[in-house]
Amino acid sequence: MKFAAFRVNFNIMNKEKINTLDAAQGAGTMSAPESEISNIATVTIDKLNDKDEVVETEELKLEVVDEDTKDWQHTFWNVMWLACRTKPAPTTTWSNEEKAEAIMAYAEDLYADPTLCLRHLVWTADRLRKVEGFDAYCSRLGLNPDCVAQHIVFDGYYNVQAVIKLGVEEVYGAYIAMFSLPIVTFDRE
């Protein structure tokens, strides 16, 4: 079943925020002052049909991540999952800026410091680049491996696992040429 939109409710310290994700509206921004952030955020995702009727509901309990969080991966991958569903259009049609905005819209609620989510994106992309042949394949196509890896991480956990298992050429092929610009610009120094 194809859903027309998703409505995402955040409940952080009993302060509810509601956001409907659709092509017209985009993700919007949802933020809580740092003093109001608790350790756990309840995220309720209502999947809506084209008449804005709730068809299915899913609830997630996610840890709000800060510098001291040791197990941040669960929240990180859920941020990527939510960000990918910000618009009904395939992520292949999104610009790098749209991807960054979608990530930040959720990182503002699920990270004490949203820029930490971007650092996790870069760190995860660096790990993905260690897959045998990853950098060589990107270089053959004249692409920056950092940029390609960031976009694959944005596509989600299962895409990353497929690249680790099968290789970037097998999973993405020349399609990765669309990933020429980084989602996050950073200085390695």
Stockholm file with secondary structure:
# STOCKHOLM 1.0

chainA/1-189         MKFAAFRVNFNIMNKEKINTLDAAQGAGTMSAPESEISNIATVTIDKLNDKDEVVETEELKLEVVDEDTKDWQHTFWNVMWLACRTKPAPTTTWSNEEKAEAIMAYAEDLYADPTLCLRHLVWTADRLRKVEGFDAYCSRLGLNPDCVAQHIVFDGYYNVQAVIKLGVEEVYGAYIAMFSLPIVTFDRE
#=GR chainA/1-189 SS CCCSEEEEEEEETTEEEEEEECTTTCCCCCCCCGGGCCSEEEEEEEEECTTSCEEEEEEEEEECBCTTCSCCHHHHHHHHHHHHTSSSSCGGGCCHHHHHHHHHHHHHHHBSSHHHHHHHHHHHHHHHTTSTTHHHHHHHTTCCHHHHHHHHHHHCHHHHHHHHHHCHHHHTGGGGGGCCSCSSCCCCC
#=GC SS_cons         CCCSEEEEEEEETTEEEEEEECTTTCCCCCCCCGGGCCSEEEEEEEEECTTSCEEEEEEEEEECBCTTCSCCHHHHHHHHHHHHTSSSSCGGGCCHHHHHHHHHHHHHHHBSSHHHHHHHHHHHHHHHTTSTTHHHHHHHTTCCHHHHHHHHHHHCHHHHHHHHHHCHHHHTGGGGGGCCSCSSCCCCC
//
